[in-house]
Amino acid sequence: MKQIIIGIFCLAVFNSIAADSVYWFLGAAMTKPGKKLVKKFNKMNSEDKVLLVTGGSGDLLSRIVMGHSGGFYTPGSRKFLKIAQKKDVVDSYTPFIKQEAVFAYRNSKVSKDISFKDICSGKYEVVSGNPQVMALGGLFEKFKHKLSLSSQKKLKNRPLGISAVQIVNYIKNGNASVGFLFKPITRINKLKYVEIPEEYKVFGIADFILLKNTRNKKLVEKFKKFVFKNRKIFKNYGFEIL
């Protein structure tokens, strides 16, 4: 009986904490500035907290839908905004940042600097991310369809990975020569990169999405104002502010 009472008490405490907190589901490529921003906000607000959850855009959306979660959701591209709208979890959204996709690599894995031509000729295999669960995976498919049919056939890629962090690790650990990543995360991780020519460029638009099941409206408004007032934290890491 004593154990049951303790269990009920712990559950009540957990629910109380959860009710006073707000989750921010943030695409993995934006983890570093996101952590810095949330830490700054929580330091200024001792009572109500924002809890950061990072990962692949599709994986995060699955968690939101399955858990009926409220708070904020910032996927790496609008593909997942549209999916979230179809799943009826979006209350509203505001354009937040823009991310340019590039081909990243590290010097120790390749013998020399590589070019866009090297990649399109199939000289190097590209880890592009799973399009079902990653914004980058979907953007790679968009990029690929901009190429000529002959270049599409030559291009080698492996749609591996469920987050940008995983692709970075593939490159750093020597399991991939080239990875398809957003430019800011290549700079954060000190990787070299090949820019995509203007006519083939693809971008991820990350929106700041308010989810429908959000309870703590006061904290939500407070955090949203804080985020947009302090967007320069993202700019400092190379993200383009919208």
C-alpha positions as CSV (number, residue, x, y, z in Angstrom):
1,M,0.0,0.0,0.0
2,K,2.9,2.3,0.9
3,Q,4.5,1.7,-2.5
4,I,1.2,2.5,-4.3
5,I,0.9,5.8,-2.4
6,I,4.5,6.7,-3.3
7,G,4.0,5.8,-6.9
8,I,0.8,8.0,-7.1
9,F,2.7,10.9,-5.4
10,C,5.6,10.6,-7.9
11,L,3.2,10.6,-10.9
12,A,1.4,13.6,-9.6
13,V,4.7,15.5,-9.2
14,F,5.8,14.5,-12.7
15,N,2.5,15.6,-14.2
16,S,2.8,18.9,-12.3
17,I,6.3,19.5,-13.7
18,A,5.2,18.5,-17.2
19,A,2.2,20.9,-17.0
20,D,4.4,23.8,-16.1
21,S,7.0,23.1,-18.8
22,V,7.0,23.5,-22.6
23,Y,8.7,21.2,-25.0
24,W,10.6,22.5,-28.1
25,F,11.1,19.8,-30.7
26,L,14.0,21.1,-32.7
27,G,15.7,19.6,-35.9
28,A,19.1,18.2,-35.1
29,A,21.0,20.5,-37.4
30,M,20.0,23.4,-35.1
31,T,20.9,21.7,-31.8
32,K,23.9,23.9,-30.8
33,P,22.3,27.3,-31.0
34,G,19.0,25.8,-29.7
35,K,20.7,24.5,-26.6
36,K,22.4,27.9,-26.0
37,L,19.1,29.8,-26.4
38,V,17.1,27.4,-24.1
39,K,19.8,27.5,-21.4
40,K,19.7,31.3,-21.5
41,F,15.9,31.4,-21.2
42,N,15.8,28.8,-18.4
43,K,18.5,30.7,-16.4
44,M,16.3,33.8,-16.6
45,N,13.1,31.9,-15.6
46,S,13.6,29.8,-12.5
47,E,10.0,28.6,-12.2
48,D,8.8,27.6,-15.7
49,K,11.2,25.7,-17.9
50,V,11.5,24.9,-21.6
51,L,12.7,21.4,-22.4
52,L,14.6,20.9,-25.6
53,V,14.2,17.7,-27.6
54,T,16.3,17.3,-30.7
55,G,16.4,14.8,-33.6
56,G,15.4,14.1,-37.1
57,S,12.4,16.1,-38.2
58,G,10.3,13.1,-39.0
59,D,11.2,11.3,-35.8
60,L,10.3,14.3,-33.8
61,L,6.9,14.6,-35.5
62,S,6.2,10.9,-34.8
63,R,6.9,11.6,-31.1
64,I,4.6,14.6,-31.1
65,V,1.7,12.7,-32.7
66,M,2.1,9.6,-30.6
67,G,2.5,11.5,-27.4
68,H,-0.2,14.2,-28.2
69,S,2.6,16.6,-27.2
70,G,2.3,20.4,-27.1
71,G,4.9,23.1,-27.2
72,F,6.9,24.1,-30.3
73,Y,8.2,22.2,-33.3
74,T,10.9,23.4,-35.6
75,P,11.7,20.9,-38.4
76,G,14.5,21.4,-40.9
77,S,12.2,22.0,-43.9
78,R,8.6,22.8,-44.9
79,K,8.0,19.2,-46.0
80,F,7.5,18.3,-42.4
81,L,5.4,21.4,-41.7
82,K,3.0,20.2,-44.4
83,I,2.9,16.7,-42.9
84,A,2.3,18.1,-39.4
85,Q,-0.6,20.2,-40.8
86,K,-2.1,17.1,-42.4
87,K,-1.9,15.3,-39.0
88,D,-3.7,18.3,-37.5
89,V,-1.2,19.1,-34.8
90,V,-0.3,22.7,-36.0
91,D,-1.9,25.7,-34.3
92,S,0.2,28.4,-36.1
93,Y,3.6,28.9,-37.5
94,T,6.1,31.7,-38.1
95,P,9.0,31.6,-40.6
96,F,12.2,31.3,-38.5
97,I,15.5,30.5,-40.3
98,K,16.8,29.4,-43.8
99,Q,19.5,26.8,-44.2
100,E,21.5,26.2,-47.4
101,A,22.4,22.6,-48.2
102,V,26.0,21.7,-49.2
103,F,28.2,18.7,-49.7
104,A,30.5,18.2,-46.6
105,Y,33.7,16.2,-46.2
106,R,36.9,16.0,-44.2
107,N,40.4,16.2,-45.5
108,S,41.7,13.0,-44.0
109,K,39.0,10.9,-45.8
110,V,39.8,12.3,-49.3
111,S,43.2,12.8,-50.9
112,K,42.4,16.4,-52.2
113,D,39.8,19.0,-52.2
114,I,36.8,17.8,-54.1
115,S,34.5,19.6,-56.6
116,F,30.8,19.6,-57.5
117,K,31.8,17.9,-60.7
118,D,33.5,15.1,-58.8
119,I,30.3,14.5,-56.9
120,C,28.0,14.6,-59.9
121,S,30.2,12.3,-61.8
122,G,29.9,9.6,-59.2
123,K,33.5,9.7,-58.0
124,Y,32.3,9.9,-54.4
125,E,29.3,8.3,-52.7
126,V,27.1,10.7,-50.8
127,V,25.4,9.9,-47.5
128,S,22.2,11.9,-48.0
129,G,19.9,11.0,-45.2
130,N,16.6,9.1,-45.1
131,P,14.0,11.2,-46.9
132,Q,11.2,9.7,-44.7
133,V,12.6,11.0,-41.5
134,M,15.0,13.8,-42.4
135,A,14.6,17.2,-43.9
136,L,18.0,16.8,-45.6
137,G,16.9,13.5,-47.2
138,G,14.0,15.2,-48.8
139,L,16.0,18.1,-50.0
140,F,18.6,15.8,-51.5
141,E,15.8,14.3,-53.6
142,K,14.8,17.8,-54.7
143,F,18.4,18.6,-55.6
144,K,18.7,15.4,-57.6
145,H,15.7,16.1,-59.7
146,K,17.2,19.5,-60.7
147,L,20.1,17.6,-62.4
148,S,20.1,16.3,-66.0
149,L,19.1,12.6,-66.4
150,S,22.7,11.6,-67.1
151,S,24.0,13.3,-63.9
152,Q,21.2,11.7,-61.9
153,K,22.3,8.2,-63.1
154,K,25.9,8.9,-62.3
155,L,25.3,10.4,-58.8
156,K,25.9,7.9,-56.0
157,N,24.2,8.2,-52.7
158,R,23.2,6.2,-49.6
159,P,20.0,7.4,-48.0
160,L,21.3,6.6,-44.5
161,G,20.9,8.5,-41.2
162,I,18.0,9.8,-39.2
163,S,19.5,13.1,-38.3
164,A,22.1,15.6,-39.4
165,V,24.2,14.7,-36.3
166,Q,24.4,11.1,-37.5
167,I,25.6,12.2,-41.0
168,V,28.3,14.4,-39.3
169,N,29.4,11.3,-37.3
170,Y,29.5,9.2,-40.5
171,I,32.0,11.7,-42.0
172,K,34.1,12.2,-38.9
173,N,34.4,8.5,-38.2
174,G,35.4,7.8,-41.7
175,N,32.3,5.8,-42.6
176,A,31.4,8.2,-45.4
177,S,33.5,10.4,-47.8
178,V,30.8,13.0,-48.4
179,G,27.6,13.9,-46.6
180,F,24.7,16.1,-47.6
181,L,24.3,18.7,-44.8
182,F,23.3,22.2,-44.1
183,K,26.1,24.8,-44.3
184,P,25.9,26.0,-40.7
185,I,26.4,22.5,-39.2
186,T,29.5,21.9,-41.4
187,R,31.0,25.1,-40.0
188,I,30.1,24.2,-36.4
189,N,31.8,20.8,-36.9
190,K,34.7,22.2,-38.8
191,L,34.1,20.2,-41.9
192,K,35.1,21.3,-45.4
193,Y,32.3,21.7,-47.9
194,V,31.4,22.1,-51.6
195,E,28.8,24.7,-52.4
196,I,26.1,23.8,-54.9
197,P,25.9,26.0,-58.0
198,E,23.1,28.6,-58.0
199,E,20.8,26.7,-60.5
200,Y,20.9,23.6,-58.3
201,K,20.8,25.1,-54.8
202,V,18.2,23.8,-52.3
203,F,17.3,25.4,-49.0
204,G,15.5,24.2,-45.9
205,I,13.0,26.7,-44.4
206,A,12.6,26.1,-40.7
207,D,9.4,27.4,-39.2
208,F,8.7,28.1,-35.5
209,I,5.5,26.0,-35.1
210,L,3.1,26.3,-32.2
211,L,1.5,22.9,-31.5
212,K,-2.2,22.5,-30.7
213,N,-2.0,20.5,-27.5
214,T,0.0,23.3,-25.7
215,R,-1.3,24.1,-22.2
216,N,1.0,26.7,-20.6
217,K,-0.1,29.6,-22.8
218,K,1.7,32.2,-20.6
219,L,5.1,30.4,-20.9
220,V,4.5,29.8,-24.6
221,E,4.1,33.4,-25.4
222,K,7.0,34.3,-23.2
223,F,9.3,31.8,-24.8
224,K,8.3,32.7,-28.4
225,K,9.0,36.4,-27.8
226,F,12.4,35.5,-26.2
227,V,13.3,33.3,-29.2
228,F,12.6,35.9,-31.8
229,K,14.2,38.6,-29.8
230,N,17.4,36.5,-29.5
231,R,17.5,35.0,-33.0
232,K,21.0,36.5,-33.3
233,I,22.2,33.4,-31.4
234,F,21.3,31.4,-34.5
235,K,22.8,34.0,-36.8
236,N,26.1,33.7,-34.9
237,Y,26.3,30.1,-35.9
238,G,25.8,30.9,-39.6
239,F,22.0,30.5,-39.9
240,E,20.1,32.9,-42.1
241,I,17.4,34.7,-40.1
242,L,14.0,35.2,-41.8
